[in-house]
Amino acid sequence: MTEKYFGARLQEDGKCSFRIFAPHAQQVKIKIQNQQNDFYTLIPSQYGFHEITLDEVQSGALYSYVLDDGPSIPDPASSWQPDDLKNASAVIGHHFFDWSGDNFSGLPMSEMILYEAHIGTFSPEKNFQGLISKLSHLSELGINTLQLMPVSNFAGTQGWGYETTFPYSVHPPYGNPEDLKALIKQCHLRNIAVILDVSFGSLIPVAALEDAYAPFFSNKYNSLNGRALNFDEKYSYGVREFYIQCALSWLRDYHVDGLRIKDADQIFDQTPIHFLEELANRIKDFASQNNRTCVLINGDKRNALRPVLPPEKGGYGLDALYSDDFYCALHSQITGNHEGRFKDYAAPERMVAAMQYGFAYRGEISNHYLRRQGRNKSELSGCKFIVYSQGHEENYGDTSKCRIIKNAGFEAAKLSAGATLLSPYVPMIFMGDEYGESAPFNNFNDSQDGNCPDEYCLNWMNIESDQGRAMLALYRNLLKIRKEHPTIHEPCRHRCHVQEIAPGVILVFRNSTYGDRKYAAVLFNFSKDDTESAIAQYLPEGVWNTELYSASSAYSGRASALPEILPQDGKIKIAAQSFALFLHSEFRN
């Protein structure tokens, strides 16, 4: 099968090629509005594709398909569905956008500091332009990668965005395709990579496209959202290529630097080459041909190694995965919530394991899922794990409606920031956490519940409060240290040793891969009580300087200051729910 585009591709000479996958249709016609000839018949090609090239088509022209004399329908691979356009799609001339000055070529996972944002609640404008207005804030914070929750066209006006209706199309309330490109260009001019959250394991077609999507759905699998997509049955070759071309469209036409497949665990495929492996290979080929770095992130939270192992080890070759274990262990330790899935993480050793290995479960039986979780091998490097203390999916139910700062308080929120940003993994910050935002972020969709609750929107005035300024100072300093200190900078868990030295007190020792003795140590007190500890006995000899203490007055804490240099024999007292960072100097003055 020829690997070609789907949908409409407008060329600079005004010619436009149209291609649709409809193996069940005997005849496909296309209607271009504002042209004298009402309908053109597409030429059938191999494997159920129909295509045609027409002259003098302008960007913005509306078109629709007719399958076997049925009703007019939009293009399943539509690049643009303006508001209220139900039965037609708009042609987009991607080549018209001015990318001059954008020489950004992407970032490897090992260098990324991710910031997750939702367009509809991030700014008062609730659109792409509103996020552009805040990019200077992200740059000053130290962010180099912006991860956007879905921007593809989805059911309703406002929502999380995973009810995808047109996978290739930008969601109209957020702006048009040019607005998204402008956002990405402005990010690149600030050396910020952009990753899109996509849903390739489910599809919610509009009513007009139910018949056109018939080959897209599986006859043997069901997903959590109902109908699973067809990745390994009759006509699956067209479905696979549809989504591969969708991924490439975001990378090519919008200059996106990576994708995170949220529902990767809902992609059921028993073919010799799994869809995720094929997608990863095609993205790597695209990146190589265009001298770019493009990443593919796995949203599967089952502790599965295969998606991120290289093909030569039987894997699919994705670049990183979300460490749900890290989040769950951290949430359980900080908030004391041991209900539901969090009961698996009540024991402190789960936090130790998550910090040491990226996974808290490595083949043990989960009390919540009643199955073995993960595997005992620890083959993954630190840059294969994305860790976070807060994310959107963790606010799905009423019991986790509030953020950590609401559930456990200001000091606990600072502690969670330290655990994430000083970890030997790739950190991700959820929007607003950097200044202590308290707004919840439950799942919502106005096509179901009628509105976008204002309580979910960020309140940027909070950044001017005393706590807001203190939290922002902490985040900025942590990210500055992570950027500049060679040992903390590298996400290398193999040079990291984690141990619980007292109940609820965890010491993390990190050693540089360069052998230059630029050691770092972080003491985390997850308990609700102040704790004394003689931590020098656990560390290499030399001078250990106190670099940062979350409970200090510099970050609106009320604890007594720690000594500037760790005493060799004495104890230090670390406040409840706080952390301290110590950096090594080999010789005393």
Secondary structure, DSSP 8 states (H G I E B T S, - for coil): ------EEEE-TTS-EEEEEE-TT-S-EEEEETTSSS-EEE-EE-GGGEEEEEESS--TT-EEEEEETT--EE--TT-S---TT--S-EE---GGGS--TT-------GGG--EEEE-HHHHSTT-SHHHHHTTHHHHHHHT--EEEE---EEESSSSB-S-SEEEEEEE-GGG--HHHHHHHHHHHHHTT-EEEEEE--S-----GGGTTTTGGGEEEEEEETTEEEE-SSSTTHHHHHHHHHHHHHHHHHHS---EEEETTGGG----SSS-HHHHHHHHHHHHHHHTT---EEEE---S--SGGGS-GGGT----SEEE-HHHHHHHHHHHH---SGGGGGG-SHHHHHHHHHHS-S-SSEE-TTT-SEES-S-----GGGEEEES--SGGG-SGGG-S-HHHHT-HHHHHHHHHHHHTSSSEEEEETTGGGT--------BHHHHSS--GGGS--GGGGGSHHHHHHHHHHHHHHHHHHH-HHHHS--GGGEEEEEEETTEEEEEE--TT-S---EEEEEE-SSS-EEE-GGGGS-SSEEEEEEETTSGGGT--S----SB--SSS-EEE-TTEEEEEEEESS--
